[in-house]
Amino acid sequence: MAGKGEKVKREQDPIRVVLPEDCRIATLPELRTQLLAAVDQPTCVLDASVVTRIDTAVLQLLTAFQRDAASGGHEVRWGGASDVLREAAALLGLTQTLALPAAMPA
């Protein structure tokens, strides 16, 4: 417990960015805006659990976001990653770059 006059530092809740179901180039402007707002936060949670379509442009954006956040010393976690996202990332060799969590067994 903090004594009188001491400030208690509470860790800030992570910012959460939910990727849309259809995550293709048409969604880039909105997704980019959300990621720009999140890149300087101490922790960001990306939730791609509902993604059913994704293209290379969005994967490039996520890769740049991951790189920029890491270079600023910020943490990026995955709150969920659909099989579609995992397969697309694997096809492009981005699974490790995006730090995707392991698939959960059925």
Secondary structure, DSSP 8 states (H G I E B T S, - for coil): ---TT---------EEEE--SEESGGGHHHHHHHHHHHTTSSEEEEEETT--EE-HHHHHHHHHHHHHHHHTT-EEEEEEE-HHHHHHHHHTT-TTTTT-------
